Protein backbone atom coordinates (compact mmCIF):
# COMPACT_ATOMS: atom_id res chain seq x y z
CA UNK A 1 0.00 0.00 0.00
CA UNK A 2 2.87 2.35 0.81
CA UNK A 3 4.34 1.75 -2.65
CA UNK A 4 1.02 2.63 -4.29
CA UNK A 5 0.76 5.85 -2.25
CA UNK A 6 4.33 6.80 -3.12
CA UNK A 7 3.64 6.20 -6.82
CA UNK A 8 0.43 8.25 -6.59
CA UNK A 9 2.19 11.07 -4.75
CA UNK A 10 4.91 11.30 -7.41
CA UNK A 11 2.39 11.32 -10.27
CA UNK A 12 0.19 13.88 -8.49
CA UNK A 13 3.20 16.13 -7.78
CA UNK A 14 4.31 16.03 -11.42
CA UNK A 15 0.78 16.92 -12.58
CA UNK A 16 0.50 19.73 -10.02
CA UNK A 17 3.89 21.19 -10.98
CA UNK A 18 2.96 21.14 -14.68
CA UNK A 19 -0.34 22.84 -13.85
CA UNK A 20 1.39 25.52 -11.76
CA UNK A 21 3.85 26.27 -14.58
CA UNK A 22 1.13 26.39 -17.24
CA UNK A 23 -0.98 28.72 -15.12
CA UNK A 24 1.95 31.02 -14.41
CA UNK A 25 2.78 31.25 -18.11
CA UNK A 26 -0.84 31.98 -18.94
CA UNK A 27 -1.16 34.77 -16.38
CA UNK A 28 2.20 36.27 -17.35
CA UNK A 29 1.17 36.10 -21.00
CA UNK A 30 -1.80 38.39 -20.39
CA UNK A 31 0.54 41.33 -19.73
CA UNK A 32 1.80 43.46 -22.59
CA UNK A 33 5.19 44.02 -20.97
CA UNK A 34 7.14 41.95 -18.46
CA UNK A 35 7.35 45.01 -16.19
CA UNK A 36 3.53 45.14 -16.05
CA UNK A 37 3.11 41.61 -14.70
CA UNK A 38 1.12 41.43 -11.46
CA UNK A 39 3.36 38.92 -9.68
CA UNK A 40 0.98 38.52 -6.74
CA UNK A 41 -1.78 37.49 -9.15
CA UNK A 42 0.60 35.06 -10.91
CA UNK A 43 1.59 33.46 -7.60
CA UNK A 44 -1.97 33.32 -6.29
CA UNK A 45 -3.46 31.82 -9.44
CA UNK A 46 -0.61 29.33 -9.82
CA UNK A 47 -0.80 28.07 -6.25
CA UNK A 48 -4.57 27.73 -6.45
CA UNK A 49 -4.25 25.78 -9.69
CA UNK A 50 -1.67 23.48 -8.09
CA UNK A 51 -3.92 22.85 -5.09
CA UNK A 52 -6.89 22.11 -7.34
CA UNK A 53 -4.72 19.72 -9.35
CA UNK A 54 -3.80 17.79 -6.21
CA UNK A 55 -7.43 17.62 -5.12
CA UNK A 56 -8.47 16.41 -8.57
CA UNK A 57 -5.73 13.77 -8.46
CA UNK A 58 -7.26 12.39 -5.27
CA UNK A 59 -10.07 11.03 -7.45
CA UNK A 60 -7.54 8.95 -9.37
CA UNK A 61 -4.61 9.25 -11.72
CA UNK A 62 -4.50 7.13 -14.89
CA UNK A 63 -0.70 6.95 -14.68
CA UNK A 64 -0.98 4.93 -11.45
CA UNK A 65 -2.12 1.38 -12.10
CA UNK A 66 -4.71 -0.03 -9.73
CA UNK A 67 -3.71 -3.30 -8.06
CA UNK A 68 -5.42 -5.77 -5.76
CA UNK A 69 -4.01 -7.08 -2.48
CA UNK A 70 -1.90 -9.64 -4.39
CA UNK A 71 -0.27 -6.93 -6.49
CA UNK A 72 -2.14 -7.94 -9.65
CA UNK A 73 -3.26 -5.14 -11.95
CA UNK A 74 -7.01 -4.54 -11.92
CA UNK A 75 -8.60 -3.81 -15.27
CA UNK A 76 -11.29 -1.19 -15.83
CA UNK A 77 -14.73 -2.29 -14.75
CA UNK A 78 -13.50 -5.00 -12.37
CA UNK A 79 -15.90 -5.25 -9.43
CA UNK A 80 -13.98 -7.82 -7.37
CA UNK A 81 -16.75 -10.39 -7.08
CA UNK A 82 -17.69 -11.86 -10.44
CA UNK A 83 -14.69 -10.65 -12.43
CA UNK A 84 -16.58 -8.18 -14.60
C-alpha positions in Angstrom: 0.0 0.0 0.0 2.9 2.4 0.8 4.3 1.8 -2.6 1.0 2.6 -4.3 0.8 5.9 -2.3 4.3 6.8 -3.1 3.6 6.2 -6.8 0.4 8.3 -6.6 2.2 11.1 -4.8 4.9 11.3 -7.4 2.4 11.3 -10.3 0.2 13.9 -8.5 3.2 16.1 -7.8 4.3 16.0 -11.4 0.8 16.9 -12.6 0.5 19.7 -10.0 3.9 21.2 -11.0 3.0 21.1 -14.7 -0.3 22.8 -13.9 1.4 25.5 -11.8 3.8 26.3 -14.6 1.1 26.4 -17.2 -1.0 28.7 -15.1 2.0 31.0 -14.4 2.8 31.3 -18.1 -0.8 32.0 -18.9 -1.2 34.8 -16.4 2.2 36.3 -17.4 1.2 36.1 -21.0 -1.8 38.4 -20.4 0.5 41.3 -19.7 1.8 43.5 -22.6 5.2 44.0 -21.0 7.1 42.0 -18.5 7.4 45.0 -16.2 3.5 45.1 -16.0 3.1 41.6 -14.7 1.1 41.4 -11.5 3.4 38.9 -9.7 1.0 38.5 -6.7 -1.8 37.5 -9.1 0.6 35.1 -10.9 1.6 33.5 -7.6 -2.0 33.3 -6.3 -3.5 31.8 -9.4 -0.6 29.3 -9.8 -0.8 28.1 -6.2 -4.6 27.7 -6.4 -4.3 25.8 -9.7 -1.7 23.5 -8.1 -3.9 22.9 -5.1 -6.9 22.1 -7.3 -4.7 19.7 -9.4 -3.8 17.8 -6.2 -7.4 17.6 -5.1 -8.5 16.4 -8.6 -5.7 13.8 -8.5 -7.3 12.4 -5.3 -10.1 11.0 -7.5 -7.5 8.9 -9.4 -4.6 9.3 -11.7 -4.5 7.1 -14.9 -0.7 6.9 -14.7 -1.0 4.9 -11.4 -2.1 1.4 -12.1 -4.7 0.0 -9.7 -3.7 -3.3 -8.1 -5.4 -5.8 -5.8 -4.0 -7.1 -2.5 -1.9 -9.6 -4.4 -0.3 -6.9 -6.5 -2.1 -7.9 -9.6 -3.3 -5.1 -11.9 -7.0 -4.5 -11.9 -8.6 -3.8 -15.3 -11.3 -1.2 -15.8 -14.7 -2.3 -14.7 -13.5 -5.0 -12.4 -15.9 -5.3 -9.4 -14.0 -7.8 -7.4 -16.7 -10.4 -7.1 -17.7 -11.9 -10.4 -14.7 -10.7 -12.4 -16.6 -8.2 -14.6 
